[in-house]
Amino acid sequence: MNWTDEPLGEMLAVLRRRGQVDPMTPDRDGQVIAAEARSRRCRTNLALLRAPLAGLDLDTRDQATLTWLADRDPDAVNAIRALLERARAAPPITDRAVAD
């Protein structure tokens, strides 16, 4: 018997169709592992984003922003990481350059 024929499985399917349950929630039998994959992707992306910021004092809001960004598309994460690396390598901006 397929577990989706059981009342719990039916209820989960209905809630997913209604948008009341995250479609990435893993099924009981473990065949849908999207939530775990998303979690791994976010951890990896977070490490990529933090690397160019090593040594900087990041506050709670900075950490929250990085975590939010880590859940984005991999192309977006790589673009932001590259931007952070270029900014880290750039010479400091003088007050004069900001005024111009």
Phi and psi restraints in degrees (range 20) as a CNS / XPLOR table:
assign (resid 1 and name C) (resid 2 and name N)
       (resid 2 and name CA) (resid 2 and name C) 1.0 -74.3 20.0 2
assign (resid 2 and name N) (resid 2 and name CA)
       (resid 2 and name C) (resid 3 and name N) 1.0 132.0 20.0 2
assign (resid 2 and name C) (resid 3 and name N)
       (resid 3 and name CA) (resid 3 and name C) 1.0 -64.2 20.0 2
assign (resid 3 and name N) (resid 3 and name CA)
       (resid 3 and name C) (resid 4 and name N) 1.0 -20.9 20.0 2
assign (resid 3 and name C) (resid 4 and name N)
       (resid 4 and name CA) (resid 4 and name C) 1.0 -70.4 20.0 2
assign (resid 4 and name N) (resid 4 and name CA)
       (resid 4 and name C) (resid 5 and name N) 1.0 -13.2 20.0 2
assign (resid 4 and name C) (resid 5 and name N)
       (resid 5 and name CA) (resid 5 and name C) 1.0 -80.1 20.0 2
assign (resid 5 and name N) (resid 5 and name CA)
       (resid 5 and name C) (resid 6 and name N) 1.0 -14.0 20.0 2
assign (resid 5 and name C) (resid 6 and name N)
       (resid 6 and name CA) (resid 6 and name C) 1.0 -76.6 20.0 2
assign (resid 6 and name N) (resid 6 and name CA)
       (resid 6 and name C) (resid 7 and name N) 1.0 157.8 20.0 2
assign (resid 6 and name C) (resid 7 and name N)
       (resid 7 and name CA) (resid 7 and name C) 1.0 -55.0 20.0 2
assign (resid 7 and name N) (resid 7 and name CA)
       (resid 7 and name C) (resid 8 and name N) 1.0 -42.2 20.0 2
assign (resid 7 and name C) (resid 8 and name N)
       (resid 8 and name CA) (resid 8 and name C) 1.0 -63.3 20.0 2
assign (resid 8 and name N) (resid 8 and name CA)
       (resid 8 and name C) (resid 9 and name N) 1.0 -42.9 20.0 2
assign (resid 8 and name C) (resid 9 and name N)
       (resid 9 and name CA) (resid 9 and name C) 1.0 -63.7 20.0 2
assign (resid 9 and name N) (resid 9 and name CA)
       (resid 9 and name C) (resid 10 and name N) 1.0 -41.7 20.0 2
assign (resid 9 and name C) (resid 10 and name N)
       (resid 10 and name CA) (resid 10 and name C) 1.0 -63.5 20.0 2
assign (resid 10 and name N) (resid 10 and name CA)
       (resid 10 and name C) (resid 11 and name N) 1.0 -43.7 20.0 2
assign (resid 10 and name C) (resid 11 and name N)
       (resid 11 and name CA) (resid 11 and name C) 1.0 -63.3 20.0 2
assign (resid 11 and name N) (resid 11 and name CA)
       (resid 11 and name C) (resid 12 and name N) 1.0 -42.7 20.0 2
assign (resid 11 and name C) (resid 12 and name N)
       (resid 12 and name CA) (resid 12 and name C) 1.0 -61.6 20.0 2
assign (resid 12 and name N) (resid 12 and name CA)
       (resid 12 and name C) (resid 13 and name N) 1.0 -42.8 20.0 2
assign (resid 12 and name C) (resid 13 and name N)
       (resid 13 and name CA) (resid 13 and name C) 1.0 -62.2 20.0 2
assign (resid 13 and name N) (resid 13 and name CA)
       (resid 13 and name C) (resid 14 and name N) 1.0 -42.7 20.0 2
assign (resid 13 and name C) (resid 14 and name N)
       (resid 14 and name CA) (resid 14 and name C) 1.0 -64.4 20.0 2
assign (resid 14 and name N) (resid 14 and name CA)
       (resid 14 and name C) (resid 15 and name N) 1.0 -44.2 20.0 2
assign (resid 14 and name C) (resid 15 and name N)
       (resid 15 and name CA) (resid 15 and name C) 1.0 -64.7 20.0 2
assign (resid 15 and name N) (resid 15 and name CA)
       (resid 15 and name C) (resid 16 and name N) 1.0 -35.5 20.0 2
assign (resid 15 and name C) (resid 16 and name N)
       (resid 16 and name CA) (resid 16 and name C) 1.0 -65.3 20.0 2
assign (resid 16 and name N) (resid 16 and name CA)
       (resid 16 and name C) (resid 17 and name N) 1.0 -44.8 20.0 2
assign (resid 16 and name C) (resid 17 and name N)
       (resid 17 and name CA) (resid 17 and name C) 1.0 -61.5 20.0 2
assign (resid 17 and name N) (resid 17 and name CA)
       (resid 17 and name C) (resid 18 and name N) 1.0 -36.3 20.0 2
assign (resid 17 and name C) (resid 18 and name N)
       (resid 18 and name CA) (resid 18 and name C) 1.0 -77.7 20.0 2
assign (resid 18 and name N) (resid 18 and name CA)
       (resid 18 and name C) (resid 19 and name N) 1.0 -9.0 20.0 2
assign (resid 18 and name C) (resid 19 and name N)
       (resid 19 and name CA) (resid 19 and name C) 1.0 78.8 20.0 2
assign (resid 19 and name N) (resid 19 and name CA)
       (resid 19 and name C) (resid 20 and name N) 1.0 16.5 20.0 2
assign (resid 19 and name C) (resid 20 and name N)
       (resid 20 and name CA) (resid 20 and name C) 1.0 -91.7 20.0 2
assign (resid 20 and name N) (resid 20 and name CA)
       (resid 20 and name C) (resid 21 and name N) 1.0 -9.2 20.0 2
assign (resid 20 and name C) (resid 21 and name N)
       (resid 21 and name CA) (resid 21 and name C) 1.0 -129.6 20.0 2
assign (resid 21 and name N) (resid 21 and name CA)
       (resid 21 and name C) (resid 22 and name N) 1.0 136.6 20.0 2
assign (resid 21 and name C) (resid 22 and name N)
       (resid 22 and name CA) (resid 22 and name C) 1.0 -55.7 20.0 2
assign (resid 22 and name N) (resid 22 and name CA)
       (resid 22 and name C) (resid 23 and name N) 1.0 124.6 20.0 2
assign (resid 22 and name C) (resid 23 and name N)
       (resid 23 and name CA) (resid 23 and name C) 1.0 -62.7 20.0 2
assign (resid 23 and name N) (resid 23 and name CA)
       (resid 23 and name C) (resid 24 and name N) 1.0 -13.3 20.0 2
assign (resid 23 and name C) (resid 24 and name N)
       (resid 24 and name CA) (resid 24 and name C) 1.0 -89.3 20.0 2
assign (resid 24 and name N) (resid 24 and name CA)
       (resid 24 and name C) (resid 25 and name N) 1.0 0.1 20.0 2
assign (resid 24 and name C) (resid 25 and name N)
       (resid 25 and name CA) (resid 25 and name C) 1.0 -64.1 20.0 2
assign (resid 25 and name N) (resid 25 and name CA)
       (resid 25 and name C) (resid 26 and name N) 1.0 127.7 20.0 2
assign (resid 25 and name C) (resid 26 and name N)
       (resid 26 and name CA) (resid 26 and name C) 1.0 -63.1 20.0 2
assign (resid 26 and name N) (resid 26 and name CA)
       (resid 26 and name C) (resid 27 and name N) 1.0 143.6 20.0 2
assign (resid 26 and name C) (resid 27 and name N)
       (resid 27 and name CA) (resid 27 and name C) 1.0 -72.9 20.0 2
assign (resid 27 and name N) (resid 27 and name CA)
       (resid 27 and name C) (resid 28 and name N) 1.0 159.6 20.0 2
assign (resid 27 and name C) (resid 28 and name N)
       (resid 28 and name CA) (resid 28 and name C) 1.0 -60.0 20.0 2
assign (resid 28 and name N) (resid 28 and name CA)
       (resid 28 and name C) (resid 29 and name N) 1.0 -35.4 20.0 2
assign (resid 28 and name C) (resid 29 and name N)
       (resid 29 and name CA) (resid 29 and name C) 1.0 -83.4 20.0 2
assign (resid 29 and name N) (resid 29 and name CA)
       (resid 29 and name C) (resid 30 and name N) 1.0 -0.6 20.0 2
assign (resid 29 and name C) (resid 30 and name N)
       (resid 30 and name CA) (resid 30 and name C) 1.0 81.8 20.0 2
assign (resid 30 and name N) (resid 30 and name CA)
       (resid 30 and name C) (resid 31 and name N) 1.0 4.3 20.0 2
assign (resid 30 and name C) (resid 31 and name N)
       (resid 31 and name CA) (resid 31 and name C) 1.0 -71.3 20.0 2
assign (resid 31 and name N) (resid 31 and name CA)
       (resid 31 and name C) (resid 32 and name N) 1.0 -30.6 20.0 2
assign (resid 31 and name C) (resid 32 and name N)
       (resid 32 and name CA) (resid 32 and name C) 1.0 -98.4 20.0 2
assign (resid 32 and name N) (resid 32 and name CA)
       (resid 32 and name C) (resid 33 and name N) 1.0 108.4 20.0 2
assign (resid 32 and name C) (resid 33 and name N)
       (resid 33 and name CA) (resid 33 and name C) 1.0 -115.8 20.0 2
assign (resid 33 and name N) (resid 33 and name CA)
       (resid 33 and name C) (resid 34 and name N) 1.0 24.2 20.0 2
assign (resid 33 and name C) (resid 34 and name N)
       (resid 34 and name CA) (resid 34 and name C) 1.0 -59.8 20.0 2
assign (resid 34 and name N) (resid 34 and name CA)
       (resid 34 and name C) (resid 35 and name N) 1.0 -37.2 20.0 2
assign (resid 34 and name C) (resid 35 and name N)
       (resid 35 and name CA) (resid 35 and name C) 1.0 -64.7 20.0 2
assign (resid 35 and name N) (resid 35 and name CA)
       (resid 35 and name C) (resid 36 and name N) 1.0 -40.1 20.0 2
assign (resid 35 and name C) (resid 36 and name N)
       (resid 36 and name CA) (resid 36 and name C) 1.0 -67.6 20.0 2
assign (resid 36 and name N) (resid 36 and name CA)
       (resid 36 and name C) (resid 37 and name N) 1.0 -40.7 20.0 2
assign (resid 36 and name C) (resid 37 and name N)
       (resid 37 and name CA) (resid 37 and name C) 1.0 -63.4 20.0 2
assign (resid 37 and name N) (resid 37 and name CA)
       (resid 37 and name C) (resid 38 and name N) 1.0 -40.6 20.0 2
assign (resid 37 and name C) (resid 38 and name N)
       (resid 38 and name CA) (resid 38 and name C) 1.0 -63.4 20.0 2
assign (resid 38 and name N) (resid 38 and name CA)
       (resid 38 and name C) (resid 39 and name N) 1.0 -41.5 20.0 2
assign (resid 38 and name C) (resid 39 and name N)
       (resid 39 and name CA) (resid 39 and name C) 1.0 -63.3 20.0 2
assign (resid 39 and name N) (resid 39 and name CA)
       (resid 39 and name C) (resid 40 and name N) 1.0 -43.3 20.0 2
assign (resid 39 and name C) (resid 40 and name N)
       (resid 40 and name CA) (resid 40 and name C) 1.0 -63.9 20.0 2
assign (resid 40 and name N) (resid 40 and name CA)
       (resid 40 and name C) (resid 41 and name N) 1.0 -43.0 20.0 2
assign (resid 40 and name C) (resid 41 and name N)
       (resid 41 and name CA) (resid 41 and name C) 1.0 -60.6 20.0 2
assign (resid 41 and name N) (resid 41 and name CA)
       (resid 41 and name C) (resid 42 and name N) 1.0 -42.7 20.0 2
assign (resid 41 and name C) (resid 42 and name N)
       (resid 42 and name CA) (resid 42 and name C) 1.0 -64.3 20.0 2
assign (resid 42 and name N) (resid 42 and name CA)
       (resid 42 and name C) (resid 43 and name N) 1.0 -41.4 20.0 2
assign (resid 42 and name C) (resid 43 and name N)
       (resid 43 and name CA) (resid 43 and name C) 1.0 -62.9 20.0 2
assign (resid 43 and name N) (resid 43 and name CA)
       (resid 43 and name C) (resid 44 and name N) 1.0 -43.0 20.0 2
assign (resid 43 and name C) (resid 44 and name N)
       (resid 44 and name CA) (resid 44 and name C) 1.0 -63.5 20.0 2
assign (resid 44 and name N) (resid 44 and name CA)
       (resid 44 and name C) (resid 45 and name N) 1.0 -47.5 20.0 2
assign (resid 44 and name C) (resid 45 and name N)
       (resid 45 and name CA) (resid 45 and name C) 1.0 -62.9 20.0 2
assign (resid 45 and name N) (resid 45 and name CA)
       (resid 45 and name C) (resid 46 and name N) 1.0 -37.6 20.0 2
assign (resid 45 and name C) (resid 46 and name N)
       (resid 46 and name CA) (resid 46 and name C) 1.0 -64.0 20.0 2
assign (resid 46 and name N) (resid 46 and name CA)
       (resid 46 and name C) (resid 47 and name N) 1.0 -40.9 20.0 2
assign (resid 46 and name C) (resid 47 and name N)
       (resid 47 and name CA) (resid 47 and name C) 1.0 -63.5 20.0 2
assign (resid 47 and name N) (resid 47 and name CA)
       (resid 47 and name C) (resid 48 and name N) 1.0 -40.2 20.0 2
assign (resid 47 and name C) (resid 48 and name N)
       (resid 48 and name CA) (resid 48 and name C) 1.0 -62.7 20.0 2
assign (resid 48 and name N) (resid 48 and name CA)
       (resid 48 and name C) (resid 49 and name N) 1.0 -40.0 20.0 2
assign (resid 48 and name C) (resid 49 and name N)
       (resid 49 and name CA) (resid 49 and name C) 1.0 -73.6 20.0 2
assign (resid 49 and name N) (resid 49 and name CA)
       (resid 49 and name C) (resid 50 and name N) 1.0 -32.9 20.0 2
assign (resid 49 and name C) (resid 50 and name N)
       (resid 50 and name CA) (resid 50 and name C) 1.0 -76.6 20.0 2
assign (resid 50 and name N) (resid 50 and name CA)
       (resid 50 and name C) (resid 51 and name N) 1.0 -26.8 20.0 2
assign (resid 50 and name C) (resid 51 and name N)
       (resid 51 and name CA) (resid 51 and name C) 1.0 -54.2 20.0 2
assign (resid 51 and name N) (resid 51 and name CA)
       (resid 51 and name C) (resid 52 and name N) 1.0 -50.8 20.0 2
assign (resid 51 and name C) (resid 52 and name N)
       (resid 52 and name CA) (resid 52 and name C) 1.0 -71.3 20.0 2
assign (resid 52 and name N) (resid 52 and name CA)
       (resid 52 and name C) (resid 53 and name N) 1.0 -7.9 20.0 2
assign (resid 52 and name C) (resid 53 and name N)
       (resid 53 and name CA) (resid 53 and name C) 1.0 -101.7 20.0 2
assign (resid 53 and name N) (resid 53 and name CA)
       (resid 53 and name C) (resid 54 and name N) 1.0 8.1 20.0 2
assign (resid 53 and name C) (resid 54 and name N)
       (resid 54 and name CA) (resid 54 and name C) 1.0 -55.9 20.0 2
assign (resid 54 and name N) (resid 54 and name CA)
       (resid 54 and name C) (resid 55 and name N) 1.0 135.1 20.0 2
assign (resid 54 and name C) (resid 55 and name N)
       (resid 55 and name CA) (resid 55 and name C) 1.0 90.9 20.0 2
assign (resid 55 and name N) (resid 55 and name CA)
       (resid 55 and name C) (resid 56 and name N) 1.0 -12.2 20.0 2
assign (resid 55 and name C) (resid 56 and name N)
       (resid 56 and name CA) (resid 56 and name C) 1.0 -87.8 20.0 2
assign (resid 56 and name N) (resid 56 and name CA)
       (resid 56 and name C) (resid 57 and name N) 1.0 147.4 20.0 2
assign (resid 56 and name C) (resid 57 and name N)
       (resid 57 and name CA) (resid 57 and name C) 1.0 -85.1 20.0 2
assign (resid 57 and name N) (resid 57 and name CA)
       (resid 57 and name C) (resid 58 and name N) 1.0 107.3 20.0 2
assign (resid 57 and name C) (resid 58 and name N)
       (resid 58 and name CA) (resid 58 and name C) 1.0 -100.7 20.0 2
assign (resid 58 and name N) (resid 58 and name CA)
       (resid 58 and name C) (resid 59 and name N) 1.0 130.7 20.0 2
assign (resid 58 and name C) (resid 59 and name N)
       (resid 59 and name CA) (resid 59 and name C) 1.0 -87.6 20.0 2
assign (resid 59 and name N) (resid 59 and name CA)
       (resid 59 and name C) (resid 60 and name N) 1.0 -177.5 20.0 2
assign (resid 59 and name C) (resid 60 and name N)
       (resid 60 and name CA) (resid 60 and name C) 1.0 -61.0 20.0 2
assign (resid 60 and name N) (resid 60 and name CA)
       (resid 60 and name C) (resid 61 and name N) 1.0 -39.8 20.0 2
assign (resid 60 and name C) (resid 61 and name N)
       (resid 61 and name CA) (resid 61 and name C) 1.0 -67.3 20.0 2
assign (resid 61 and name N) (resid 61 and name CA)
       (resid 61 and name C) (resid 62 and name N) 1.0 -39.3 20.0 2
assign (resid 61 and name C) (resid 62 and name N)
       (resid 62 and name CA) (resid 62 and name C) 1.0 -60.4 20.0 2
assign (resid 62 and name N) (resid 62 and name CA)
       (resid 62 and name C) (resid 63 and name N) 1.0 -46.2 20.0 2
assign (resid 62 and name C) (resid 63 and name N)
       (resid 63 and name CA) (resid 63 and name C) 1.0 -62.0 20.0 2
assign (resid 63 and name N) (resid 63 and name CA)
       (resid 63 and name C) (resid 64 and name N) 1.0 -41.8 20.0 2
assign (resid 63 and name C) (resid 64 and name N)
       (resid 64 and name CA) (resid 64 and name C) 1.0 -64.2 20.0 2
assign (resid 64 and name N) (resid 64 and name CA)
       (resid 64 and name C) (resid 65 and name N) 1.0 -39.6 20.0 2
assign (resid 64 and name C) (resid 65 and name N)
       (resid 65 and name CA) (resid 65 and name C) 1.0 -65.4 20.0 2
assign (resid 65 and name N) (resid 65 and name CA)
       (resid 65 and name C) (resid 66 and name N) 1.0 -43.6 20.0 2
assign (resid 65 and name C) (resid 66 and name N)
       (resid 66 and name CA) (resid 66 and name C) 1.0 -62.6 20.0 2
assign (resid 66 and name N) (resid 66 and name CA)
       (resid 66 and name C) (resid 67 and name N) 1.0 -40.3 20.0 2
assign (resid 66 and name C) (resid 67 and name N)
       (resid 67 and name CA) (resid 67 and name C) 1.0 -64.1 20.0 2
assign (resid 67 and name N) (resid 67 and name CA)
       (resid 67 and name C) (resid 68 and name N) 1.0 -42.0 20.0 2
assign (resid 67 and name C) (resid 68 and name N)
       (resid 68 and name CA) (resid 68 and name C) 1.0 -62.6 20.0 2
assign (resid 68 and name N) (resid 68 and name CA)
       (resid 68 and name C) (resid 69 and name N) 1.0 -45.4 20.0 2
assign (resid 68 and name C) (resid 69 and name N)
       (resid 69 and name CA) (resid 69 and name C) 1.0 -63.4 20.0 2
assign (resid 69 and name N) (resid 69 and name CA)
       (resid 69 and name C) (resid 70 and name N) 1.0 -34.3 20.0 2
assign (resid 69 and name C) (resid 70 and name N)
       (resid 70 and name CA) (resid 70 and name C) 1.0 -63.9 20.0 2
assign (resid 70 and name N) (resid 70 and name CA)
       (resid 70 and name C) (resid 71 and name N) 1.0 -19.9 20.0 2
assign (resid 70 and name C) (resid 71 and name N)
       (resid 71 and name CA) (resid 71 and name C) 1.0 -89.1 20.0 2
assign (resid 71 and name N) (resid 71 and name CA)
       (resid 71 and name C) (resid 72 and name N) 1.0 2.7 20.0 2
assign (resid 71 and name C) (resid 72 and name N)
       (resid 72 and name CA) (resid 72 and name C) 1.0 -83.8 20.0 2
assign (resid 72 and name N) (resid 72 and name CA)
       (resid 72 and name C) (resid 73 and name N) 1.0 178.6 20.0 2
assign (resid 72 and name C) (resid 73 and name N)
       (resid 73 and name CA) (resid 73 and name C) 1.0 -56.7 20.0 2
assign (resid 73 and name N) (resid 73 and name CA)
       (resid 73 and name C) (resid 74 and name N) 1.0 139.2 20.0 2
assign (resid 73 and name C) (resid 74 and name N)
       (resid 74 and name CA) (resid 74 and name C) 1.0 -55.7 20.0 2
assign (resid 74 and name N) (resid 74 and name CA)
       (resid 74 and name C) (resid 75 and name N) 1.0 -35.1 20.0 2
assign (resid 74 and name C) (resid 75 and name N)
       (resid 75 and name CA) (resid 75 and name C) 1.0 -64.0 20.0 2
assign (resid 75 and name N) (resid 75 and name CA)
       (resid 75 and name C) (resid 76 and name N) 1.0 -40.1 20.0 2
assign (resid 75 and name C) (resid 76 and name N)
       (resid 76 and name CA) (resid 76 and name C) 1.0 -66.0 20.0 2
assign (resid 76 and name N) (resid 76 and name CA)
       (resid 76 and name C) (resid 77 and name N) 1.0 -42.6 20.0 2
assign (resid 76 and name C) (resid 77 and name N)
       (resid 77 and name CA) (resid 77 and name C) 1.0 -61.4 20.0 2
assign (resid 77 and name N) (resid 77 and name CA)
       (resid 77 and name C) (resid 78 and name N) 1.0 -44.8 20.0 2
assign (resid 77 and name C) (resid 78 and name N)
       (resid 78 and name CA) (resid 78 and name C) 1.0 -64.7 20.0 2
assign (resid 78 and name N) (resid 78 and name CA)
       (resid 78 and name C) (resid 79 and name N) 1.0 -37.4 20.0 2
assign (resid 78 and name C) (resid 79 and name N)
       (resid 79 and name CA) (resid 79 and name C) 1.0 -65.8 20.0 2
assign (resid 79 and name N) (resid 79 and name CA)
       (resid 79 and name C) (resid 80 and name N) 1.0 -42.7 20.0 2
assign (resid 79 and name C) (resid 80 and name N)
       (resid 80 and name CA) (resid 80 and name C) 1.0 -67.7 20.0 2
assign (resid 80 and name N) (resid 80 and name CA)
       (resid 80 and name C) (resid 81 and name N) 1.0 -41.1 20.0 2
assign (resid 80 and name C) (resid 81 and name N)
       (resid 81 and name CA) (resid 81 and name C) 1.0 -59.5 20.0 2
assign (resid 81 and name N) (resid 81 and name CA)
       (resid 81 and name C) (resid 82 and name N) 1.0 -45.4 20.0 2
assign (resid 81 and name C) (resid 82 and name N)
       (resid 82 and name CA) (resid 82 and name C) 1.0 -62.4 20.0 2
assign (resid 82 and name N) (resid 82 and name CA)
       (resid 82 and name C) (resid 83 and name N) 1.0 -40.4 20.0 2
assign (resid 82 and name C) (resid 83 and name N)
       (resid 83 and name CA) (resid 83 and name C) 1.0 -62.6 20.0 2
assign (resid 83 and name N) (resid 83 and name CA)
       (resid 83 and name C) (resid 84 and name N) 1.0 -44.2 20.0 2
assign (resid 83 and name C) (resid 84 and name N)
       (resid 84 and name CA) (resid 84 and name C) 1.0 -62.6 20.0 2
assign (resid 84 and name N) (resid 84 and name CA)
       (resid 84 and name C) (resid 85 and name N) 1.0 -40.7 20.0 2
assign (resid 84 and name C) (resid 85 and name N)
       (resid 85 and name CA) (resid 85 and name C) 1.0 -64.1 20.0 2
assign (resid 85 and name N) (resid 85 and name CA)
       (resid 85 and name C) (resid 86 and name N) 1.0 -41.7 20.0 2
assign (resid 85 and name C) (resid 86 and name N)
       (resid 86 and name CA) (resid 86 and name C) 1.0 -66.9 20.0 2
assign (resid 86 and name N) (resid 86 and name CA)
       (resid 86 and name C) (resid 87 and name N) 1.0 -39.6 20.0 2
assign (resid 86 and name C) (resid 87 and name N)
       (resid 87 and name CA) (resid 87 and name C) 1.0 -65.4 20.0 2
assign (resid 87 and name N) (resid 87 and name CA)
       (resid 87 and name C) (resid 88 and name N) 1.0 -39.1 20.0 2
assign (resid 87 and name C) (resid 88 and name N)
       (resid 88 and name CA) (resid 88 and name C) 1.0 -64.8 20.0 2
assign (resid 88 and name N) (resid 88 and name CA)
       (resid 88 and name C) (resid 89 and name N) 1.0 -36.6 20.0 2
assign (resid 88 and name C) (resid 89 and name N)
       (resid 89 and name CA) (resid 89 and name C) 1.0 -81.9 20.0 2
assign (resid 89 and name N) (resid 89 and name CA)
       (resid 89 and name C) (resid 90 and name N) 1.0 -16.5 20.0 2
assign (resid 89 and name C) (resid 90 and name N)
       (resid 90 and name CA) (resid 90 and name C) 1.0 -73.2 20.0 2
assign (resid 90 and name N) (resid 90 and name CA)
       (resid 90 and name C) (resid 91 and name N) 1.0 151.7 20.0 2
assign (resid 90 and name C) (resid 91 and name N)
       (resid 91 and name CA) (resid 91 and name C) 1.0 -68.1 20.0 2
assign (resid 91 and name N) (resid 91 and name CA)
       (resid 91 and name C) (resid 92 and name N) 1.0 154.5 20.0 2
assign (resid 91 and name C) (resid 92 and name N)
       (resid 92 and name CA) (resid 92 and name C) 1.0 -59.4 20.0 2
assign (resid 92 and name N) (resid 92 and name CA)
       (resid 92 and name C) (resid 93 and name N) 1.0 147.4 20.0 2
assign (resid 92 and name C) (resid 93 and name N)
       (resid 93 and name CA) (resid 93 and name C) 1.0 -85.1 20.0 2
assign (resid 93 and name N) (resid 93 and name CA)
       (resid 93 and name C) (resid 94 and name N) 1.0 130.5 20.0 2
assign (resid 93 and name C) (resid 94 and name N)
       (resid 94 and name CA) (resid 94 and name C) 1.0 -83.4 20.0 2
assign (resid 94 and name N) (resid 94 and name CA)
       (resid 94 and name C) (resid 95 and name N) 1.0 161.5 20.0 2
assign (resid 94 and name C) (resid 95 and name N)
       (resid 95 and name CA) (resid 95 and name C) 1.0 -60.3 20.0 2
assign (resid 95 and name N) (resid 95 and name CA)
       (resid 95 and name C) (resid 96 and name N) 1.0 -35.0 20.0 2
assign (resid 95 and name C) (resid 96 and name N)
       (resid 96 and name CA) (resid 96 and name C) 1.0 -63.7 20.0 2
assign (resid 96 and name N) (resid 96 and name CA)
       (resid 96 and name C) (resid 97 and name N) 1.0 -42.2 20.0 2
assign (resid 96 and name C) (resid 97 and name N)
       (resid 97 and name CA) (resid 97 and name C) 1.0 -66.8 20.0 2
assign (resid 97 and name N) (resid 97 and name CA)
       (resid 97 and name C) (resid 98 and name N) 1.0 -33.6 20.0 2
assign (resid 97 and name C) (resid 98 and name N)
       (resid 98 and name CA) (resid 98 and name C) 1.0 -69.7 20.0 2
assign (resid 98 and name N) (resid 98 and name CA)
       (resid 98 and name C) (resid 99 and name N) 1.0 -37.2 20.0 2
assign (resid 98 and name C) (resid 99 and name N)
       (resid 99 and name CA) (resid 99 and name C) 1.0 -70.6 20.0 2
assign (resid 99 and name N) (resid 99 and name CA)
       (resid 99 and name C) (resid 100 and name N) 1.0 -29.8 20.0 2
